[in-house]
Amino acid sequence: MEEIVQTLFEERALVRNGTVMLAKSMSEVKVPATVQAVLSSRIDRLAPAEKDLLQTAAVIGKEFSLRLVAEVAGISDVERILADLQTAEFVYEQPAEGDVEYTFKHALTQQVAYEAILHERRKVLHERVGTAIERLDADRIEERYRDLARHFAKSANSTKAIEYLVRAGDAAAAKFALREAESCWEDALHLFEAEGGDAVRHADLLVRAAISRPGREAQMVERLEQALAIYEKLEMGAKTADLHVRLLVIFNNVERLIDLDRAESHFHQAEALLVGLSASEPLVSLYEQWAWLCIWKAQIRQALEAAERSVDIAHQLNSTSMVALAGVVKGACLWSSGRFTEAFEWLERGWQEADAIDDSRSAVATVNAAFDLMNMGDHKEAVRWLAREISRPRNAEASVTEVLLYPMQMLAFGDMGELGDVRRILTEFSNSQLAITFGRFWIAYWDGKLEEAEAALSALI
């Protein structure tokens, strides 16, 4: 209604003379049938300079700064034109620190102005906006990664769009906003695959978009194996070794993909590439994972040897993160060999080192320490460890929370007979097969339905 009334004033069907008066017969006035049509009609009646600037602003977004729209438009009288558009109630100025900020009066106004721009001109304007943001906000470019990715993705410059999507994803991951990071990396991969390009770039994007989430395990492995094939073909030894280590981790640990034969195959291929090189983080991870694999196979002596080798290399690197990683598996090996007090000391030390640098490997230490504590009969302390780890911001969106931390907490609660907490976790994390199995077991067990409990336990085994 507001836009229709504004149209009637612009067509001089209504006039203000102290009061609002009808100046034409309504039979002489053609009122568009929809709000979009009303807005389109109003925009078409603007002077060319006003229409161009309104459409340029629409490309920037619902809100835009004077500085940015002036840079993109490249004309001298931007402030005057914006004042006219404000008088016509298309945009209005809003309070802001530093620069003058404007916003479209209605989101629909921006949409109609944007959709009226020819496709090729839109692409040109989006690239100009992206280039202007790079220049004007060079000192705080990280804050604009998502905006830059959006504008370049809608331009002809897909290379820059991919670059900024990757940067945005990496920046989000550094802040533990993992779902945002995954979304950026996924978009970058899809954009690359639509456009094509360098094989190494493709492989790097596949690795980033190999996302570890329940239900996406097969896709994760497929992408990593596709990237691995590219690196191997191009004889890129370091990247090839890294992926063999990563696939070793997956087949060693990911619930729905555990395959110790495939894990061992990746270990030997990675070792052949890494063993003759100097100490490195992939080498620490390689022997750390080999230690876990030996534990699963009940080869405890070999596991402890691998763990100690991993610890030695980590200390050579003087890397807190790697020392924490290696220390946790050494604790697990000591536990498996019956040296319980030493084991717990290593696990606690590993957790403290990882937590001090906000490293997600603290979750592995927590799960193993909780298991250790439960075996020692201290379920309340195990729950405390798990709750402390779950509370860390780094784990808010981490898959390890769903697939390990909560199932372990459920195991502890179930052992104590706290079925209310078991049911709560079972409801909140219904995608975790491990949580479902533990939950069904404990509920059946404490209800005295031992056959059901045995069936649930058999499914777990």
C-alpha positions as CSV (number, residue, x, y, z in Angstrom):
1,M,0.0,0.0,0.0
2,E,2.8,2.4,0.9
3,E,4.5,1.9,-2.5
4,I,1.1,2.4,-4.3
5,V,0.5,5.7,-2.5
6,Q,4.0,6.8,-3.4
7,T,3.3,5.9,-7.1
8,L,0.1,8.0,-7.0
9,F,2.1,11.0,-5.8
10,E,4.8,10.5,-8.5
11,E,2.1,10.3,-11.2
12,R,0.5,13.5,-9.7
13,A,-2.8,11.6,-9.1
14,L,-2.3,12.7,-5.4
15,V,-1.0,16.1,-4.4
16,R,-0.1,17.7,-1.1
17,N,-1.5,21.2,-0.4
18,G,-1.9,21.3,3.3
19,T,-3.8,18.1,3.0
20,V,-3.6,15.2,0.5
21,M,-6.0,15.7,-2.4
22,L,-7.0,13.6,-5.4
23,A,-5.8,15.6,-8.5
24,K,-6.9,13.1,-11.2
25,S,-9.8,10.8,-11.7
26,M,-8.9,7.3,-10.7
27,S,-10.0,6.0,-14.1
28,E,-7.1,7.9,-15.5
29,V,-4.5,6.2,-13.3
30,K,-3.1,2.8,-14.0
31,V,-2.0,1.0,-10.8
32,P,0.2,-2.0,-11.3
33,A,-1.3,-5.3,-9.9
34,T,1.6,-6.4,-7.6
35,V,4.0,-4.7,-5.3
36,Q,6.9,-5.9,-7.4
37,A,5.3,-4.3,-10.5
38,V,4.7,-1.0,-8.5
39,L,8.4,-0.9,-7.5
40,S,9.5,-1.7,-11.0
41,S,7.4,1.0,-12.4
42,R,8.8,3.5,-9.8
43,I,12.4,2.5,-10.6
44,D,11.8,2.8,-14.3
45,R,10.6,6.4,-13.9
46,L,13.9,7.5,-12.2
47,A,16.4,9.6,-14.0
48,P,19.1,7.4,-15.6
49,A,21.8,8.4,-13.1
50,E,19.5,7.6,-10.2
51,K,18.4,4.3,-11.6
52,D,22.0,3.3,-12.3
53,L,23.1,4.1,-8.8
54,L,20.1,2.3,-7.2
55,Q,21.0,-0.8,-9.2
56,T,24.7,-0.5,-8.3
57,A,23.7,-0.3,-4.6
58,A,21.4,-3.3,-5.0
59,V,24.3,-5.4,-6.2
60,I,26.3,-4.5,-3.0
61,G,23.4,-5.6,-0.8
62,K,20.5,-4.4,1.3
63,E,23.0,-2.3,3.3
64,F,25.9,-0.4,1.8
65,S,28.3,2.3,2.6
66,L,28.7,5.7,0.9
67,R,32.4,4.9,0.4
68,L,31.8,1.6,-1.3
69,V,29.0,2.6,-3.6
70,A,30.9,5.7,-4.6
71,E,34.0,3.6,-5.4
72,V,32.0,1.2,-7.5
73,A,29.9,3.8,-9.3
74,G,32.9,5.9,-10.2
75,I,30.9,9.2,-10.4
76,S,31.3,12.5,-8.5
77,D,27.8,13.4,-7.4
78,V,26.9,10.2,-5.5
79,E,25.8,12.0,-2.3
80,R,23.4,14.2,-4.2
81,I,21.9,11.2,-6.1
82,L,21.6,9.3,-2.8
83,A,19.8,12.3,-1.2
84,D,17.3,12.2,-4.1
85,L,16.8,8.5,-3.7
86,Q,16.3,9.1,0.0
87,T,13.7,11.8,-0.7
88,A,11.9,9.3,-3.0
89,E,12.0,6.8,-0.1
90,F,14.0,4.1,-1.9
91,V,16.8,4.2,0.6
92,Y,17.6,5.9,3.9
93,E,20.7,6.8,5.8
94,Q,21.4,4.9,9.0
95,P,23.7,5.6,12.0
96,A,27.2,4.2,11.6
97,E,30.7,4.7,13.0
98,G,33.2,6.2,10.6
99,D,31.5,6.0,7.2
100,V,28.0,7.0,6.1
101,E,25.8,3.9,5.8
102,Y,22.6,3.4,3.8
103,T,20.0,0.7,3.6
104,F,17.2,0.0,1.3
105,K,13.9,0.9,2.8
106,H,12.5,-2.5,1.9
107,A,14.3,-5.8,1.0
108,L,11.9,-6.1,-1.9
109,T,13.1,-2.8,-3.3
110,Q,16.6,-4.1,-3.5
111,Q,15.4,-7.4,-5.0
112,V,13.4,-5.7,-7.8
113,A,16.2,-3.3,-8.6
114,Y,18.7,-6.2,-8.7
115,E,16.6,-8.4,-10.9
116,A,16.1,-5.6,-13.4
117,I,19.9,-5.6,-14.2
118,L,20.9,-7.5,-17.3
119,H,22.8,-10.7,-16.5
120,E,26.1,-9.6,-18.0
121,R,26.0,-6.2,-16.4
122,R,25.3,-7.9,-13.0
123,K,28.5,-10.0,-13.4
124,V,30.5,-6.8,-14.2
125,L,29.1,-5.0,-11.2
126,H,29.8,-7.9,-8.8
127,E,33.4,-8.0,-9.9
128,R,33.7,-4.2,-9.5
129,V,32.2,-4.5,-6.0
130,G,34.7,-7.3,-5.1
131,T,37.6,-5.3,-6.4
132,A,36.5,-2.2,-4.5
133,I,36.2,-4.1,-1.3
134,E,39.7,-5.5,-1.8
135,R,41.1,-2.0,-2.2
136,L,39.0,-0.2,0.5
137,D,39.2,-2.8,3.2
138,A,42.7,-4.2,2.6
139,D,43.6,-3.6,6.3
140,R,40.7,-5.9,7.5
141,I,40.3,-8.2,4.5
142,E,39.7,-11.3,6.6
143,E,36.4,-9.8,7.9
144,R,35.2,-9.5,4.2
145,Y,36.1,-13.0,2.9
146,R,32.5,-14.1,2.7
147,D,31.4,-10.9,1.0
148,L,34.3,-11.2,-1.5
149,A,33.5,-14.8,-2.2
150,R,29.8,-14.0,-2.8
151,H,30.5,-11.1,-5.2
152,F,33.3,-12.9,-7.2
153,A,31.1,-16.1,-7.4
154,K,28.4,-14.0,-9.1
155,S,31.0,-12.4,-11.5
156,A,33.0,-14.0,-14.3
157,N,36.0,-14.3,-11.9
158,S,35.6,-17.8,-10.5
159,T,39.3,-18.0,-9.6
160,K,38.9,-15.3,-7.0
161,A,35.6,-16.7,-5.8
162,I,37.3,-20.0,-5.0
163,E,40.3,-18.3,-3.4
164,Y,38.0,-16.3,-1.0
165,L,35.8,-19.3,-0.2
166,V,38.8,-21.3,0.8
167,R,40.1,-18.3,2.9
168,A,36.7,-17.9,4.5
169,G,36.6,-21.6,5.3
170,D,40.0,-21.6,6.8
171,A,39.3,-18.5,8.9
172,A,36.0,-20.1,10.2
173,A,37.8,-23.4,11.0
174,A,40.4,-21.4,13.0
175,K,37.5,-20.1,15.2
176,F,36.0,-23.6,15.4
177,A,33.0,-22.6,13.3
178,L,33.3,-25.9,11.6
179,R,29.9,-26.0,9.8
180,E,30.6,-22.6,8.3
181,A,34.0,-23.8,7.2
182,E,32.7,-26.9,5.7
183,S,30.0,-25.0,3.8
184,C,32.7,-22.6,2.3
185,W,35.0,-25.5,1.3
186,E,32.1,-27.4,-0.3
187,D,31.0,-24.3,-2.3
188,A,34.6,-23.8,-3.5
189,L,34.8,-27.4,-4.7
190,H,31.5,-27.3,-6.5
191,L,32.5,-24.0,-8.2
192,F,35.8,-25.4,-9.3
193,E,34.2,-28.6,-10.7
194,A,31.7,-26.5,-12.6
195,E,34.5,-24.4,-14.1
196,G,37.4,-26.8,-14.3
197,G,41.1,-26.0,-13.9
198,D,44.4,-27.1,-12.5
199,A,44.6,-30.7,-11.2
200,V,46.6,-29.9,-8.1
201,R,44.1,-27.2,-7.1
202,H,41.3,-29.7,-7.6
203,A,43.0,-32.2,-5.4
204,D,43.6,-29.6,-2.7
205,L,39.9,-28.7,-2.7
206,L,38.9,-32.3,-2.6
207,V,41.0,-32.7,0.6
208,R,39.4,-29.7,2.2
209,A,35.9,-30.8,1.3
210,A,36.5,-34.3,2.6
211,I,34.2,-33.7,5.6
212,S,34.0,-36.0,8.5
213,R,30.3,-36.1,9.5
214,P,27.9,-38.9,10.3
215,G,26.3,-40.0,7.0
216,R,29.1,-38.5,4.9
217,E,31.8,-41.0,5.6
218,A,31.7,-42.7,2.1
219,Q,31.9,-39.3,0.4
220,M,34.9,-38.3,2.6
221,V,36.8,-41.4,1.6
222,E,35.9,-41.1,-2.1
223,R,37.2,-37.5,-2.2
224,L,40.4,-38.3,-0.4
225,E,41.1,-41.3,-2.7
226,Q,40.4,-39.1,-5.8
227,A,42.9,-36.5,-4.5
228,L,45.3,-39.3,-3.7
229,A,45.2,-40.5,-7.2
230,I,46.0,-37.0,-8.5
231,Y,49.0,-36.6,-6.2
232,E,50.3,-40.0,-7.0
233,K,50.1,-39.4,-10.7
234,L,52.0,-36.1,-10.4
235,E,54.5,-37.8,-8.1
236,M,53.9,-35.3,-5.2
237,G,55.4,-37.4,-2.5
238,A,54.7,-35.2,0.6
239,K,51.0,-34.7,-0.3
240,T,50.7,-38.4,-1.2
241,A,52.1,-39.4,2.2
242,D,49.8,-36.9,4.0
243,L,46.8,-38.5,2.5
244,H,48.0,-42.1,3.2
245,V,48.3,-41.0,6.9
246,R,44.8,-39.4,6.8
247,L,43.2,-42.5,5.3
248,L,45.1,-44.6,7.9
249,V,43.4,-42.5,10.6
250,I,40.0,-43.0,9.0
251,F,40.2,-46.7,8.6
252,N,41.6,-47.0,12.1
253,N,39.0,-44.9,13.9
254,V,35.9,-43.8,12.0
255,E,33.1,-45.9,13.3
256,R,31.4,-47.0,10.1
257,L,34.6,-47.4,8.1
258,I,36.9,-49.3,10.4
259,D,39.0,-51.7,8.2
260,L,42.3,-52.6,9.8
261,D,43.7,-54.3,6.6
262,R,43.1,-51.1,4.6
263,A,44.6,-49.1,7.5
264,E,47.7,-51.2,7.5
265,S,48.1,-50.9,3.8
266,H,48.0,-47.1,4.0
267,F,50.5,-47.2,6.9
268,H,53.1,-49.1,4.8
269,Q,52.6,-46.8,1.8
270,A,53.0,-43.7,4.0
271,E,56.0,-45.1,5.8
272,A,57.8,-45.9,2.5
273,L,57.4,-42.2,1.6
274,L,58.3,-40.7,4.9
275,V,60.8,-42.9,6.7
276,G,63.9,-41.7,4.8
277,L,62.9,-38.0,5.5
278,S,63.6,-35.8,8.4
279,A,61.3,-35.6,11.4
280,S,57.9,-34.2,10.5
281,E,54.3,-34.0,11.9
282,P,53.0,-36.6,9.4
283,L,55.7,-39.0,10.7
284,V,54.5,-38.4,14.3
285,S,50.9,-39.1,13.2
286,L,52.0,-42.2,11.2
287,Y,53.5,-44.0,14.2
288,E,50.8,-42.7,16.5
289,Q,48.2,-44.4,14.3
290,W,50.3,-47.5,13.9
291,A,50.3,-47.8,17.7
292,W,46.5,-47.6,17.8
293,L,46.3,-50.2,15.1
294,C,48.6,-52.5,17.0
295,I,46.4,-52.0,20.1
296,W,43.3,-53.0,18.1
297,K,45.2,-56.2,17.1
298,A,46.3,-56.8,20.7
299,Q,50.0,-56.4,19.6
300,I,50.8,-54.4,22.7
301,R,54.6,-54.6,22.6
302,Q,54.6,-53.3,19.0
303,A,52.1,-50.7,19.9
304,L,54.3,-49.4,22.8
305,E,57.3,-49.3,20.5
306,A,55.4,-47.3,17.9
307,A,54.1,-44.9,20.5
308,E,57.5,-44.3,21.9
309,R,58.9,-43.6,18.5
310,S,56.0,-41.1,17.9
311,V,56.8,-39.4,21.2
312,D,60.5,-39.1,20.3
313,I,59.8,-37.6,16.9
314,A,57.3,-35.1,18.5
315,H,60.0,-34.0,21.0
316,Q,62.5,-33.5,18.1
317,L,60.0,-31.2,16.5
318,N,59.4,-29.4,19.8
319,S,55.7,-29.3,18.9
320,T,53.2,-29.1,21.8
321,S,50.4,-30.4,19.6
322,M,52.4,-33.4,18.4
323,V,53.7,-34.2,21.9
324,A,50.1,-34.2,23.1
325,L,49.0,-36.5,20.3
326,A,51.9,-39.0,20.8
327,G,51.5,-38.8,24.6
328,V,47.8,-39.9,24.5
329,V,48.6,-43.0,22.5
330,K,51.5,-43.8,24.8
331,G,49.0,-43.6,27.7
332,A,46.6,-46.0,25.9
333,C,49.5,-48.4,25.2
334,L,50.5,-48.4,28.9
335,W,46.9,-49.0,29.9
336,S,46.7,-52.0,27.5
337,S,49.9,-53.4,29.1
338,G,48.4,-53.1,32.6
339,R,50.5,-50.1,33.8
340,F,47.4,-48.1,34.9
341,T,49.0,-45.4,37.0
342,E,51.6,-44.5,34.4
343,A,48.9,-44.6,31.7
344,F,46.7,-42.1,33.4
345,E,49.6,-39.7,34.0
346,W,50.4,-39.7,30.3
347,L,46.7,-39.2,29.3
348,E,46.3,-36.3,31.8
349,R,49.5,-34.7,30.6
350,G,48.4,-35.1,27.0
351,W,45.1,-33.5,27.7
352,Q,46.7,-30.5,29.5
353,E,49.1,-29.9,26.7
354,A,46.4,-30.0,24.1
355,D,44.0,-27.9,26.0
356,A,46.6,-25.3,26.7
357,I,46.9,-24.6,23.0
358,D,43.2,-25.2,22.3
359,D,44.0,-28.3,20.2
360,S,41.2,-30.7,19.4
361,R,43.4,-33.7,20.2
362,S,42.4,-33.1,23.8
363,A,39.2,-35.0,22.9
364,V,41.2,-38.2,22.3
365,A,42.9,-37.8,25.6
366,T,39.5,-37.3,27.3
367,V,37.9,-40.4,25.8
368,N,40.8,-42.6,26.8
369,A,41.1,-41.1,30.3
370,A,37.3,-41.5,30.8
371,F,37.6,-45.2,29.7
372,D,40.6,-45.5,32.1
373,L,38.6,-44.0,35.0
374,M,35.6,-46.1,34.4
375,N,37.7,-49.2,34.5
376,M,39.1,-48.0,37.8
377,G,35.5,-47.6,39.0
378,D,35.5,-43.8,39.2
379,H,32.5,-43.0,36.9
380,K,31.8,-39.6,38.3
381,E,35.3,-38.4,37.5
382,A,35.0,-39.9,34.0
383,V,31.8,-37.9,33.6
384,R,33.6,-34.7,34.8
385,W,36.3,-35.2,32.3
386,L,33.8,-35.7,29.5
387,A,31.7,-32.7,30.5
388,R,34.8,-30.5,30.7
389,E,35.8,-31.4,27.2
390,I,32.3,-31.1,25.8
391,S,32.1,-27.6,27.2
392,R,35.1,-26.3,25.3
393,P,34.1,-24.0,22.4
394,R,36.4,-26.0,20.0
395,N,34.0,-29.0,20.3
396,A,30.7,-27.2,19.7
397,E,30.5,-28.3,16.1
398,A,33.2,-31.0,16.1
399,S,32.1,-34.4,14.9
400,V,34.1,-36.0,17.7
401,T,31.5,-34.7,20.2
402,E,28.7,-36.6,18.6
403,V,30.6,-39.8,17.7
404,L,32.8,-40.2,20.8
405,L,32.3,-37.7,23.7
406,Y,28.6,-38.1,24.1
407,P,28.6,-41.9,23.6
408,M,31.3,-42.2,26.2
409,Q,29.3,-40.0,28.6
410,M,26.3,-42.2,27.9
411,L,28.4,-45.3,28.8
412,A,29.4,-43.7,32.1
413,F,25.8,-42.6,32.9
414,G,24.5,-46.1,32.0
415,D,27.0,-47.9,34.2
416,M,25.8,-45.7,37.1
417,G,22.1,-46.3,36.3
418,E,21.4,-42.7,35.4
419,L,18.8,-43.5,32.7
420,G,17.5,-40.0,32.5
421,D,20.8,-38.8,31.2
422,V,21.1,-41.8,28.9
423,R,17.7,-41.0,27.3
424,R,18.6,-37.3,26.9
425,I,21.8,-38.1,25.0
426,L,20.0,-40.8,23.0
427,T,17.4,-38.2,21.9
428,E,19.9,-35.4,21.2
429,F,22.4,-37.6,19.2
430,S,20.2,-40.0,17.3
431,N,22.6,-40.0,14.3
432,S,25.4,-41.7,16.3
433,Q,25.2,-45.4,15.9
434,L,27.5,-45.8,18.9
435,A,25.3,-43.7,21.1
436,I,22.2,-45.6,19.9
437,T,23.8,-48.9,20.7
438,F,25.0,-47.9,24.2
439,G,21.6,-46.3,24.9
440,R,19.6,-49.4,23.9
441,F,21.9,-51.6,25.9
442,W,21.7,-49.7,29.1
443,I,17.9,-49.0,29.0
444,A,17.3,-52.7,28.3
445,Y,19.8,-53.8,31.0
446,W,18.3,-51.6,33.8
447,D,14.8,-52.6,32.8
448,G,15.8,-56.2,33.3
449,K,15.4,-57.1,29.6
450,L,18.6,-59.0,29.4
451,E,18.0,-60.6,26.0
452,E,17.5,-57.1,24.5
453,A,20.6,-55.9,26.2
454,E,22.6,-58.8,24.9
455,A,21.3,-58.2,21.4
456,A,22.4,-54.5,21.6
457,L,25.8,-55.5,22.9
458,S,26.2,-58.1,20.1
459,A,25.4,-55.4,17.5
460,L,28.2,-53.2,19.0
461,I,30.7,-56.0,18.9
